[in-house]
Amino acid sequence: MKFLTDIKLLALDVDGVLTDGIIYYSPAGDAMKGFSARDGMGISLVRAAGLKTALITGRRSPMVEQRAKDLHIDYVIQDAERKLPAMEELCNTIGLTMAEVAYMGDDLNDVELISHCGFGAAPLDACEEARRAAAFVSAYNGGHGALREFVEYILKNQDLWNVVLDQYLKGTSVLPQ
């Protein structure tokens, strides 16, 4: 798949992709989210392959900021009312085209971006409209390996999987999860 070799940026929704979409609240009103270490390793593998990473979410959350920091995410866009214009602005700023972006999202506010990026994807449990717009639908639910499968698919089709795997297994790449 020649077009996958053009992908230079992996962009992701957060709730429903990096998480299972459930937000827990403590009695004090503190919000909590759970992030998959396997999906985190997927982000680290993409970074080891030289791709840039971005999170784009309609919400604002200190948990997202912390997870992005832990995984060394290159760009974080929060409070995005419309994700496509926000991603187009990021691409203009960093000198990429939308054709160079792979994006995974799970809900109605992701459909426009899924449809207009170079390679759009959705988790198995995404809404019907997101799955229909996606070129790739994971066999896994959001927050439960969908991102990792998407990453492996991209890297294998870019002929980078064995290079990244070899780096990791030889210990020449430090990959936070």
C-alpha positions in Angstrom: 0.0 0.0 0.0 2.1 2.8 -1.4 0.0 5.6 0.2 0.9 4.4 3.7 4.6 5.1 3.0 3.5 8.8 2.9 2.3 8.8 6.5 4.5 11.0 8.7 2.1 11.9 11.5 0.0 9.6 13.7 -2.9 11.7 15.2 -5.3 10.3 17.7 -8.5 11.1 19.5 -8.3 10.3 23.2 -11.6 9.2 24.7 -12.6 6.0 23.0 -9.3 5.5 21.3 -6.5 5.9 23.9 -9.1 5.0 26.5 -12.2 2.9 26.6 -14.3 6.1 26.7 -15.3 5.7 30.3 -14.6 8.6 32.6 -14.6 7.8 36.3 -15.4 10.4 38.9 -14.3 10.2 42.5 -16.6 11.4 45.3 -14.6 14.6 45.4 -15.4 15.2 41.7 -12.0 14.3 40.3 -12.0 12.7 36.9 -9.9 9.6 36.1 -9.2 7.7 32.9 -7.4 4.5 32.2 -4.8 4.2 29.4 -3.6 0.9 27.9 0.1 0.2 28.2 0.0 -1.8 25.0 -1.4 1.2 23.1 1.3 3.3 24.8 3.9 1.0 23.5 2.3 1.4 20.0 2.9 5.2 20.2 6.5 4.6 21.3 7.0 2.2 18.4 5.7 4.9 15.9 8.1 7.4 17.5 11.0 5.0 17.2 10.1 4.7 13.5 10.5 8.5 13.1 6.9 9.4 12.8 5.5 12.4 14.7 2.6 12.0 17.0 -0.4 14.1 18.0 -3.4 14.0 20.2 -6.5 15.9 19.3 -9.5 16.0 21.6 -12.6 18.0 22.2 -12.1 18.0 25.9 -9.4 19.5 28.2 -7.9 17.2 30.7 -4.8 17.2 32.9 -4.7 13.4 32.5 -4.3 13.8 28.7 -1.5 16.3 29.3 0.2 13.8 31.7 -0.2 10.9 29.3 1.1 13.0 26.4 4.2 14.0 28.5 4.8 10.3 29.5 4.7 9.2 25.9 6.6 12.2 24.5 3.7 13.1 22.2 4.9 15.8 19.8 1.6 17.8 19.6 -1.4 18.0 21.8 -4.6 19.9 20.8 -7.3 20.1 23.4 -10.7 21.8 23.3 -10.9 21.3 19.6 -14.5 22.2 18.7 -13.9 20.9 15.1 -11.0 18.5 14.7 -10.5 18.8 10.9 -9.7 22.6 10.9 -7.5 22.1 14.0 -5.5 19.4 12.3 -5.2 21.4 9.1 -3.8 24.3 11.1 -1.3 22.0 12.8 -0.3 20.5 9.4 0.2 24.1 8.0 2.3 25.0 11.0 4.6 21.9 10.8 4.8 21.7 7.0 2.8 18.5 6.4 -0.2 17.8 4.2 -3.4 16.0 5.3 -2.3 13.1 3.0 0.6 12.6 5.4 -1.7 12.1 8.4 -3.0 8.9 9.8 -5.9 9.5 12.3 -7.9 7.2 14.5 -11.2 8.4 16.0 -14.3 6.8 17.4 -17.3 9.2 17.3 -19.3 11.7 15.3 -16.9 14.6 16.0 -14.1 12.5 14.4 -15.8 11.5 11.1 -14.8 14.6 9.2 -11.1 14.2 10.1 -11.2 10.4 9.5 -12.6 11.2 6.0 -10.1 13.9 5.1 -6.7 12.5 6.3 -4.4 10.3 4.4 -5.4 7.2 6.3 -8.4 7.2 8.6 -9.2 4.5 11.2 -11.6 3.6 13.9 -11.8 1.1 16.8 -14.2 -1.8 16.6 -16.6 -0.1 19.0 -16.6 3.3 17.2 -20.0 4.7 16.1 -21.2 3.4 12.8 -20.5 6.7 11.0 -16.8 6.6 12.1 -16.4 3.0 11.1 -18.0 3.7 7.7 -15.6 6.7 7.1 -12.5 4.7 8.1 -10.2 2.9 5.7 -9.1 0.7 8.6 -11.4 -0.6 11.4 -9.6 -2.4 14.2 -10.6 -5.8 15.4 -10.2 -4.3 19.0 -12.2 -1.8 21.0 -10.8 1.6 21.9 -8.5 1.5 24.9 -8.1 -2.3 24.4 -5.5 -2.6 21.6 -7.1 -0.8 18.7 -4.4 1.8 18.5 -1.6 -0.9 18.8 -3.1 -2.8 15.9 -3.4 0.3 13.8 0.3 1.2 14.5 1.5 -2.2 13.6 -0.5 -2.1 10.4 1.1 1.2 9.4 4.6 0.2 10.3 4.4 -3.2 8.6 3.1 -1.5 5.4 5.9 1.1 5.6 8.4 -1.8 5.9 9.5 -0.4 9.2 8.2 -3.0 11.6 11.2 -5.3 11.6 13.6 -2.3 11.9 11.7 -0.9 15.0 11.3 -4.4 16.5 15.0 -5.1 16.0 15.9 -1.7 17.7 13.6 -2.6 20.6 14.8 -6.2 21.1 18.5 -5.1 20.9 17.8 -2.4 23.5 18.9 0.4 21.3 15.6 2.2 21.6 14.1 3.3 24.9 10.3 3.0 24.5 8.2 4.3 27.4 4.7 2.8 27.7 
